[in-house]
């Protein structure tokens, strides 16, 4: 089970954000705070290895989700690369 998502420079998450997860999760909040981005991160983390298990690249357009290009999803205020990772139990 994924215990935590770590998101950096992806969409609105400029700084490294740690999103704790459990068996049941409820994402709430006002618009523009990252709820959809958290879900998109999970979809990317499924889609990318499904596309090619030997790569460490993020596949932005595939069978689960289509997000456009790198420039469309990279945080516009940052010059660093997108980083998505997770910790498991």
DOVEX-642949 format. One record per residue: x, y, z of N, C-alpha, C, O in turn; residue in three letters. Coordinates in steps of 0.2 Angstrom, whole numbers. Layout:
R_n_c1_n_c2_n_c3_ca_c1_ca_c2_ca_c3_c_c1_c_c2_c_c3_o_c1_o_c2_o_c3_rest
R_X_Y_Z_X_Y_Z_X_Y_Z_X_Y_Z_ALA
...
This chain:
R_n_c1_n_c2_n_c3_ca_c1_ca_c2_ca_c3_c_c1_c_c2_c_c3_o_c1_o_c2_o_c3_rest
R_4_-6_0_0_0_0_4_6_0_9_7_3_UNK
R_2_11_-4_6_18_-4_4_21_2_-1_23_4_UNK
R_9_23_6_9_27_12_9_34_11_6_38_15_UNK
R_13_37_6_14_44_6_16_45_-2_20_42_-5_UNK
R_13_51_-5_15_53_-11_19_59_-10_18_63_-5_UNK
R_24_60_-14_29_66_-14_29_69_-20_30_66_-25_UNK
R_27_75_-21_26_79_-27_30_85_-27_29_89_-22_UNK
R_33_87_-32_37_93_-32_37_95_-39_39_92_-44_UNK
R_36_102_-40_36_105_-47_31_103_-52_32_103_-58_UNK
R_26_100_-49_21_97_-53_14_101_-52_12_102_-47_UNK
R_12_105_-57_6_109_-57_7_114_-52_12_118_-52_UNK
R_3_115_-47_3_120_-42_8_118_-36_10_123_-32_UNK
R_11_112_-36_15_110_-31_23_112_-33_26_108_-36_UNK
R_25_118_-31_32_120_-32_36_117_-27_41_114_-29_UNK
R_35_118_-21_39_115_-16_37_108_-15_32_106_-17_UNK
R_42_104_-12_40_97_-11_34_96_-6_34_99_0_UNK
R_29_93_-8_23_91_-4_23_84_-2_24_80_-7_UNK
R_22_83_4_21_76_6_13_75_8_10_78_12_UNK
R_10_70_4_3_69_5_2_62_8_3_57_5_UNK
R_0_62_14_-1_55_17_-7_52_15_-12_55_14_UNK
R_-6_45_14_-12_41_12_-13_35_16_-9_33_20_UNK
R_-20_33_16_-21_27_20_-26_23_16_-27_24_10_UNK
R_-29_18_19_-33_13_15_-39_17_12_-41_15_7_UNK
R_-42_22_16_-48_26_13_-45_33_14_-43_36_19_UNK
R_-46_37_8_-44_44_8_-50_48_6_-53_47_1_UNK
R_-50_54_9_-55_59_6_-51_66_5_-48_69_10_UNK
R_-52_68_-1_-49_74_-3_-54_80_-3_-59_80_-7_UNK
R_-53_85_1_-58_90_2_-54_97_1_-48_97_3_UNK
R_-57_102_0_-54_109_0_-57_113_-6_-61_111_-10_UNK
R_-55_119_-5_-58_124_-10_-54_123_-17_-49_120_-17_UNK
R_-57_126_-22_-54_125_-29_-47_127_-29_-46_132_-26_UNK
R_-43_124_-33_-36_126_-35_-31_125_-29_-26_128_-29_UNK
R_-33_120_-25_-28_118_-20_-25_111_-21_-21_109_-16_UNK
R_-26_108_-26_-22_102_-28_-25_95_-27_-22_90_-28_UNK
R_-32_95_-26_-35_89_-26_-35_85_-32_-33_79_-32_UNK
R_-36_88_-38_-35_84_-44_-28_82_-46_-27_77_-49_UNK
R_-24_86_-44_-16_85_-45_-14_79_-41_-10_75_-44_UNK
R_-17_78_-35_-15_72_-31_-18_66_-35_-14_61_-36_UNK
R_-24_66_-38_-27_60_-41_-23_59_-48_-21_54_-50_UNK
R_-21_65_-51_-17_64_-57_-10_61_-56_-8_57_-60_UNK
R_-7_63_-50_-1_60_-49_-1_52_-48_3_48_-50_UNK
R_-7_50_-45_-8_43_-44_-9_39_-51_-6_34_-52_UNK
R_-12_43_-55_-14_40_-62_-7_40_-66_-6_35_-70_UNK
R_-3_45_-65_4_45_-69_8_39_-66_12_36_-70_UNK
R_8_38_-60_12_33_-57_10_26_-59_14_21_-58_UNK
R_4_25_-61_1_19_-64_3_18_-71_5_13_-74_UNK
R_1_24_-75_2_24_-82_9_23_-84_10_20_-89_UNK
R_14_27_-81_21_27_-83_24_20_-84_27_18_-89_UNK
R_24_16_-78_27_9_-79_23_4_-83_25_0_-86_UNK
R_16_6_-84_12_1_-88_14_2_-95_14_-2_-99_UNK
R_16_9_-97_19_10_-104_26_7_-105_27_4_-111_UNK
R_30_8_-100_37_5_-101_40_4_-94_42_8_-91_UNK
R_40_-3_-92_43_-4_-86_51_-3_-85_53_-3_-79_UNK
R_54_-2_-90_61_-1_-90_63_7_-89_69_8_-89_UNK
R_59_11_-89_60_18_-89_59_22_-83_54_19_-79_UNK
R_62_27_-81_60_31_-75_57_38_-77_57_42_-73_UNK
R_55_38_-84_52_44_-86_44_44_-85_41_39_-84_UNK
R_41_50_-84_34_51_-83_31_51_-90_33_55_-94_UNK
R_26_47_-91_22_47_-97_16_51_-96_11_49_-92_UNK
R_16_57_-99_10_62_-98_4_60_-101_-2_62_-100_UNK
R_4_56_-107_-1_55_-111_-1_47_-112_3_45_-116_UNK
R_-6_44_-110_-7_37_-110_-14_34_-109_-19_38_-111_UNK
R_-14_28_-107_-21_25_-106_-25_27_-100_-31_27_-101_UNK
R_-22_30_-95_-26_32_-89_-27_40_-89_-33_42_-87_UNK
R_-23_44_-92_-24_51_-92_-20_54_-97_-15_52_-100_UNK
R_-22_60_-100_-19_64_-105_-18_71_-102_-23_75_-101_UNK
R_-12_73_-101_-11_80_-98_-7_85_-103_-6_90_-101_UNK
R_-6_83_-109_-2_87_-113_5_86_-113_8_80_-112_UNK
R_9_91_-113_17_91_-113_19_93_-106_16_95_-102_UNK
R_26_92_-106_30_94_-100_28_101_-98_27_103_-92_UNK
R_28_106_-102_27_113_-101_20_114_-98_19_119_-94_UNK
R_16_110_-100_9_111_-98_8_109_-90_3_111_-87_UNK
R_12_105_-88_11_102_-81_17_104_-76_16_103_-70_UNK
R_22_107_-78_28_109_-74_26_115_-71_23_120_-74_UNK
R_27_116_-64_26_122_-61_29_128_-64_35_128_-65_UNK
R_26_133_-66_29_139_-70_33_143_-66_37_147_-69_UNK
R_33_143_-59_38_147_-55_44_144_-54_49_147_-51_UNK
R_45_137_-56_51_134_-54_55_132_-60_53_131_-66_UNK
R_62_132_-59_66_130_-65_69_123_-64_73_120_-68_UNK
R_66_119_-59_68_112_-58_64_107_-61_58_109_-63_UNK
R_66_101_-61_62_96_-65_56_94_-60_56_95_-54_UNK
R_51_91_-63_46_88_-59_48_81_-56_52_77_-59_UNK
R_46_81_-50_48_75_-46_42_72_-43_38_75_-39_UNK
R_40_65_-44_35_62_-41_38_55_-38_41_52_-42_UNK
R_36_54_-32_38_48_-29_33_46_-24_28_49_-22_UNK
R_34_40_-21_30_37_-16_34_33_-11_39_31_-12_UNK
R_31_32_-5_34_28_0_28_22_1_22_24_1_UNK
R_30_16_2_26_11_3_27_8_10_32_8_13_UNK
R_22_4_13_22_1_19_26_-6_18_27_-10_23_UNK
